[in-house]
Amino acid sequence: MQVLVAFLVGGCLCALAQLVLDIAKLQPAHVMVLFVTLGAVASGLGLYGSLVRVAGAGASIPLAGFGHVLVQGIAEDVATRGAIGLFTGGFRAASLALSAAVFFAWLMSVLFNPRG
């Protein structure tokens, strides 16, 4: 059941992003920034954490989940380190995901020759 909920929530978030992309005629980069920002705002208001608890990876994997991770990292570091946490928290919380993205992007560029 948990897998089905994660699939449905993640699918709804992705479908919403596609609708925004198609209807608003925004560039993909604008939609990406919009969804990270919406996730951060929802996390700051205490709403996105509940969605992550219910949907698991269905809510934490899409772009809005990245905004949630940033805000949660900042909140944790501010609570433990003070004001410097405003600058360190987001980096600490998202460092593994960003490192993996850079590594796998590099690996794919080495393994495959782009057509174009």
C-alpha positions as CSV (number, residue, x, y, z in Angstrom):
1,M,0.0,0.0,0.0
2,Q,2.9,2.4,0.8
3,V,4.3,1.9,-2.6
4,L,1.0,2.7,-4.2
5,V,0.7,5.9,-2.2
6,A,4.2,6.9,-3.1
7,F,3.6,6.3,-6.7
8,L,0.3,8.3,-6.8
9,V,1.7,11.3,-4.9
10,G,4.9,11.4,-6.9
11,G,2.9,11.0,-10.1
12,C,0.6,13.8,-9.1
13,L,3.5,16.1,-8.3
14,C,5.1,15.3,-11.7
15,A,1.8,15.7,-13.6
16,L,1.3,19.1,-11.9
17,A,4.7,20.2,-13.0
18,Q,4.0,19.0,-16.5
19,L,0.7,20.9,-16.5
20,V,2.4,24.1,-15.4
21,L,5.0,23.6,-18.1
22,D,2.4,23.1,-20.8
23,I,-0.3,25.7,-19.7
24,A,1.9,28.5,-18.5
25,K,4.4,28.1,-21.3
26,L,7.3,28.5,-18.9
27,Q,10.8,27.2,-19.6
28,P,11.7,24.0,-17.8
29,A,14.3,25.8,-15.6
30,H,11.5,28.2,-14.4
31,V,9.3,25.2,-13.4
32,M,12.2,23.6,-11.6
33,V,12.9,26.7,-9.6
34,L,9.1,27.1,-8.9
35,F,8.7,23.6,-7.5
36,V,11.9,23.8,-5.4
37,T,10.6,27.1,-4.0
38,L,7.1,25.8,-3.4
39,G,8.5,22.8,-1.6
40,A,10.6,25.1,0.6
41,V,7.7,27.3,1.4
42,A,5.5,24.3,2.2
43,S,8.2,22.9,4.4
44,G,8.6,26.2,6.2
45,L,4.9,26.2,6.9
46,G,5.1,22.7,8.2
47,L,3.0,21.1,5.4
48,Y,5.5,19.2,3.3
49,G,6.8,17.1,6.2
50,S,3.4,15.6,6.6
51,L,3.3,14.7,2.9
52,V,6.7,13.1,3.2
53,R,5.6,11.0,6.2
54,V,2.6,9.8,4.2
55,A,4.1,9.3,0.8
56,G,7.7,8.7,1.5
57,A,9.8,8.7,-1.7
58,G,6.8,9.9,-3.7
59,A,7.1,13.2,-2.0
60,S,10.9,13.4,-1.2
61,I,12.2,12.5,-4.6
62,P,10.6,15.2,-6.8
63,L,11.9,18.7,-6.9
64,A,9.6,20.0,-4.2
65,G,11.3,17.5,-1.9
66,F,14.7,19.2,-2.6
67,G,13.2,22.4,-1.3
68,H,12.0,20.6,1.8
69,V,15.4,19.1,2.4
70,L,17.1,22.5,2.2
71,V,14.7,24.1,4.7
72,Q,14.9,21.2,7.1
73,G,18.7,21.3,7.0
74,I,18.7,25.0,7.7
75,A,16.2,24.6,10.5
76,E,18.4,21.9,12.1
77,D,21.6,23.8,11.8
78,V,20.1,27.0,13.1
79,A,18.8,25.1,16.2
80,T,22.2,23.6,16.9
81,R,24.7,26.1,15.5
82,G,22.9,29.4,15.6
83,A,22.8,32.0,12.8
84,I,25.6,30.3,10.9
85,G,23.2,27.5,10.2
86,L,21.4,29.7,7.7
87,F,24.4,29.3,5.5
88,T,25.6,25.7,6.4
89,G,22.3,23.8,6.8
90,G,21.2,23.6,3.2
91,F,24.6,22.5,2.0
92,R,24.9,19.9,4.8
93,A,21.5,18.4,4.2
94,A,21.7,18.3,0.4
95,S,25.4,17.4,-0.1
96,L,25.0,13.7,-0.7
97,A,22.3,14.2,-3.3
98,L,24.2,16.9,-5.1
99,S,27.4,14.9,-5.0
100,A,25.6,11.9,-6.5
101,A,24.0,14.0,-9.2
102,V,27.4,15.5,-10.2
103,F,29.1,12.1,-10.2
104,F,26.5,10.3,-12.2
105,A,26.2,13.1,-14.7
106,W,30.0,12.9,-15.2
107,L,29.8,9.1,-15.5
108,M,27.1,9.3,-18.1
109,S,29.1,11.8,-20.1
110,V,32.1,9.5,-20.1
111,L,30.1,6.4,-21.0
112,F,27.8,7.7,-23.7
113,N,28.4,9.9,-26.7
114,P,25.6,12.5,-27.1
115,R,24.0,12.9,-30.5
116,G,23.5,16.3,-31.8
